[in-house]
């Protein structure tokens, strides 16, 4: 098989989300959340971005507003482990844009530690951000969307929720929980016109991941990808946009692998 050495050119826009309002968590910076916010703006949505890092969040908002106009984007700091901040984020989105049609639960926390060495704090922190944070935001979004008559929620899971990897017990458990949460919440939400799906990326490179992951591990993970490269964050964002759009109207409770990994 011929290996690709670089990502393809980003796809054209089609106005798939025109007239809709989206909330994207952990959207500061150059990761999947930031790429998703940008792709949704490309497709015509108005977007509120949130992040626990206030300075990076303001920088991200300014960059997006410069490209798409200040009326299309807003930001509010939010730590998804704090219920009051989650509520304030959705209040801010409704106050600015009038309603919330799409929610992307991108906030998550990783780390590497063998289980025998892992502390309760390490375990609890990863699960509180990655799984409990997704639950809090999904719960808040469902309350709004049920009242509004519909909407879409997309959760960011990971292939780690399916596949074993040394040192990732806490992260894998959290992402497997996100998958289960997605399926169960989707059943409850369907009668109210709300669809809930998830993406499960394998390896999407961005600066934060490079800072917290060794070069050796990244190189080893890259060898598992049949394309011979990692994904660009916008390639994950493209699938998230698809799940947010009417092109996925008959999909709910699904976890879509965005990966070129060997089984």
C-alpha positions as CSV (number, residue, x, y, z in Angstrom):
1,X,0.0,0.0,0.0
2,X,1.3,3.4,-0.9
3,X,1.7,5.6,2.2
4,X,0.6,9.3,2.1
5,X,3.1,11.7,3.6
6,X,0.9,14.7,4.0
7,X,-2.8,15.5,4.5
8,X,-5.1,16.3,1.6
9,X,-6.3,19.8,0.9
10,X,-9.3,20.7,3.0
11,X,-12.7,20.2,1.4
12,X,-14.9,23.0,0.1
13,X,-17.8,24.4,2.2
14,X,-21.4,23.9,1.4
15,X,-23.4,25.8,4.0
16,X,-24.4,22.7,5.8
17,X,-25.0,24.5,9.1
18,X,-26.3,27.8,7.9
19,X,-28.6,29.5,10.4
20,X,-27.7,27.2,13.3
21,X,-25.9,27.9,16.6
22,X,-23.2,25.7,18.0
23,X,-21.4,25.4,21.3
24,X,-17.9,23.8,21.2
25,X,-16.0,23.0,24.4
26,X,-12.2,23.0,24.7
27,X,-12.0,25.1,21.5
28,X,-9.1,27.3,22.2
29,X,-5.9,26.6,20.3
30,X,-5.1,24.4,17.3
31,X,-6.7,21.1,18.4
32,X,-9.9,19.3,17.3
33,X,-12.1,21.8,19.2
34,X,-10.5,24.8,17.5
35,X,-10.7,23.1,14.1
36,X,-14.3,22.1,14.7
37,X,-15.3,25.7,15.5
38,X,-13.6,27.0,12.4
39,X,-15.3,24.3,10.1
40,X,-18.7,25.1,11.6
41,X,-18.2,28.7,10.9
42,X,-17.1,27.8,7.4
43,X,-20.4,26.0,7.0
44,X,-22.5,29.0,8.1
45,X,-23.1,28.4,11.9
46,X,-22.7,30.9,14.6
47,X,-20.4,29.5,17.3
48,X,-19.8,30.0,20.9
49,X,-16.4,28.5,22.0
50,X,-15.4,27.7,25.5
51,X,-12.3,26.6,27.2
52,X,-10.8,26.5,30.7
53,X,-7.8,28.6,29.5
54,X,-9.1,32.1,29.4
55,X,-6.1,33.8,27.6
56,X,-6.0,31.2,24.8
57,X,-9.8,31.4,24.5
58,X,-9.7,35.1,23.9
59,X,-7.0,34.7,21.4
60,X,-9.0,32.0,19.6
61,X,-12.1,34.2,19.6
62,X,-10.2,37.1,18.1
63,X,-8.7,35.0,15.4
64,X,-12.1,33.5,14.4
65,X,-13.8,36.9,14.6
66,X,-11.2,38.4,12.2
67,X,-12.0,35.7,9.7
68,X,-15.7,35.3,10.1
69,X,-16.9,38.6,11.7
70,X,-17.5,39.4,15.3
71,X,-21.2,38.7,15.0
72,X,-20.6,35.0,14.2
73,X,-18.5,34.0,17.2
74,X,-18.5,34.4,21.0
75,X,-16.6,32.9,23.8
76,X,-17.1,32.1,27.5
77,X,-14.6,30.4,29.9
78,X,-15.8,27.1,31.2
79,X,-14.4,24.4,33.4
80,X,-16.6,21.4,32.5
81,X,-16.0,19.9,36.0
82,X,-18.0,22.8,37.6
83,X,-21.7,22.6,37.1
84,X,-22.3,26.4,37.6
85,X,-19.8,27.1,34.8
86,X,-21.5,24.7,32.5
87,X,-24.9,26.3,33.1
88,X,-23.3,29.8,32.6
89,X,-21.9,28.7,29.2
90,X,-25.3,27.6,27.9
91,X,-26.9,30.7,29.3
92,X,-24.3,32.8,27.5
93,X,-24.9,31.0,24.2
94,X,-28.7,31.5,24.5
95,X,-28.2,35.1,25.5
96,X,-25.9,35.9,22.5
97,X,-27.5,33.8,19.8
98,X,-31.0,33.0,21.1
99,X,-30.8,29.2,21.0
100,X,-28.4,26.2,20.8
101,X,-28.8,23.8,18.0
102,X,-25.5,21.9,18.1
103,X,-23.2,21.0,21.0
104,X,-19.7,19.5,20.6
105,X,-18.4,17.9,23.8
106,X,-14.7,18.1,23.0
107,X,-13.2,18.7,26.5
108,X,-11.1,15.9,27.7
109,X,-7.9,15.2,29.7
110,X,-5.3,12.5,29.1
111,X,-2.0,11.4,30.7
112,X,0.2,8.4,31.0
113,X,0.5,6.3,34.1
114,X,0.7,2.6,34.8
115,X,-2.3,1.4,36.9
116,X,-0.1,0.1,39.7
117,X,1.4,3.6,40.0
118,X,-1.7,5.6,39.4
119,X,-3.1,7.8,42.2
120,X,-6.8,8.2,43.0
121,X,-6.3,11.9,42.0
122,X,-5.0,11.0,38.6
123,X,-7.8,8.6,37.9
124,X,-10.5,10.9,39.3
125,X,-9.3,14.0,37.4
126,X,-9.2,12.3,34.0
127,X,-12.7,10.8,34.5
128,X,-14.1,14.1,35.9
129,X,-13.0,16.1,32.9
130,X,-13.5,13.5,30.1
131,X,-16.5,11.5,31.2
132,X,-18.3,13.6,33.9
133,X,-17.7,16.8,31.9
134,X,-19.3,15.3,28.8
135,X,-22.2,14.1,31.0
136,X,-22.7,17.6,32.5
137,X,-22.7,19.3,29.1
138,X,-24.9,16.7,27.5
139,X,-27.4,17.0,30.3
140,X,-27.6,20.8,30.0
141,X,-27.8,20.6,26.3
142,X,-30.7,18.1,26.4
143,X,-32.7,20.3,28.7
144,X,-32.4,23.2,26.2
145,X,-32.9,21.1,23.1
146,X,-35.9,19.2,24.4
147,X,-37.6,22.5,25.1
148,X,-36.6,23.8,21.6
149,X,-37.8,20.7,19.8
150,X,-34.6,19.2,18.6
151,X,-30.8,19.5,18.1
152,X,-27.6,17.5,17.7
153,X,-24.9,16.6,20.2
154,X,-21.5,15.2,19.1
155,X,-19.2,13.7,21.7
156,X,-15.4,13.3,21.2
157,X,-14.5,9.7,22.2
158,X,-11.4,7.9,21.1
159,X,-10.3,4.5,19.7
160,X,-8.7,4.1,23.1
161,X,-12.2,3.3,24.3
162,X,-12.0,0.1,22.2
163,X,-8.3,-0.8,22.1
164,X,-5.9,-1.5,24.9
165,X,-2.8,0.7,25.4
166,X,-0.3,0.6,28.2
167,X,-0.5,3.5,30.6
168,X,-4.0,4.6,29.4
169,X,-6.3,2.8,31.8
170,X,-7.9,6.1,33.1
171,X,-8.2,7.7,29.7
172,X,-9.5,4.5,28.0
173,X,-12.1,4.0,30.7
174,X,-13.3,7.5,30.4
175,X,-13.6,7.3,26.6
176,X,-15.3,4.0,26.8
177,X,-17.7,5.7,29.2
178,X,-18.3,8.5,26.7
179,X,-19.3,5.9,24.1
180,X,-21.7,4.2,26.5
181,X,-23.1,7.6,27.5
182,X,-23.6,8.5,23.9
183,X,-25.6,5.4,23.2
184,X,-27.8,5.6,26.3
185,X,-28.5,9.3,26.1
186,X,-29.4,8.9,22.4
187,X,-32.2,6.5,23.2
188,X,-33.6,9.0,25.8
189,X,-33.2,12.0,23.4
190,X,-34.7,10.5,20.2
191,X,-38.4,11.1,21.1
192,X,-37.5,14.8,21.5
193,X,-35.9,15.2,18.1
194,X,-32.4,15.2,19.5
195,X,-29.6,13.1,17.9
196,X,-26.5,12.2,19.9
197,X,-23.4,10.6,18.2
198,X,-19.7,10.4,18.8
199,X,-16.5,10.4,16.9
200,X,-13.6,8.2,17.9
201,X,-10.3,9.5,16.5
202,X,-7.1,7.6,16.6
203,X,-4.2,10.0,16.3
204,X,-4.8,13.7,15.5
205,X,-1.7,15.8,15.9
206,X,-1.8,19.3,17.5
207,X,0.6,21.3,19.7
208,X,-0.9,20.3,23.0
209,X,-0.6,16.6,22.3
210,X,3.0,17.0,21.2
211,X,3.7,18.7,24.6
212,X,2.2,15.9,26.7
213,X,3.2,12.9,24.7
214,X,6.7,11.6,24.1
215,X,8.2,11.6,20.6
216,X,8.8,7.8,20.9
217,X,5.1,7.1,21.6
218,X,3.9,9.4,18.8
219,X,6.2,7.7,16.4
220,X,5.0,4.3,17.5
221,X,1.3,5.3,17.2
222,X,1.9,6.7,13.8
223,X,3.3,3.4,12.6
224,X,-0.2,1.9,13.3
225,X,-1.8,4.2,10.8
226,X,-2.0,2.7,7.3
227,X,-1.8,6.1,5.7
228,X,1.7,6.5,7.3
229,X,0.7,9.8,9.0
230,X,-1.5,11.2,11.8
231,X,-4.8,13.0,11.1
232,X,-5.0,16.7,10.9
233,X,-7.5,18.2,13.4
234,X,-9.7,19.5,10.5
235,X,-10.1,15.9,9.2
236,X,-11.8,15.0,12.5
237,X,-13.8,18.2,12.4
238,X,-15.2,17.3,9.0
239,X,-16.8,14.2,10.4
240,X,-18.1,16.2,13.4
241,X,-19.7,18.6,10.9
242,X,-21.3,15.7,9.1
243,X,-22.8,14.4,12.3
244,X,-24.1,17.9,13.1
245,X,-25.7,18.3,9.7
246,X,-28.8,16.9,8.1
247,X,-26.7,14.5,6.1
248,X,-26.6,12.3,9.1
249,X,-30.4,12.6,9.9
250,X,-30.9,8.9,10.4
251,X,-27.9,8.4,12.7
252,X,-28.1,8.5,16.5
253,X,-26.3,6.5,19.2
254,X,-23.4,5.8,16.9
255,X,-19.7,6.0,17.5
256,X,-17.9,6.8,14.3
257,X,-14.2,5.8,14.1
258,X,-12.1,8.5,12.4
259,X,-9.0,6.4,12.0
260,X,-6.7,4.6,9.6
261,X,-5.4,2.3,12.3
262,X,-4.8,-1.4,11.7
263,X,-7.2,-3.5,13.7
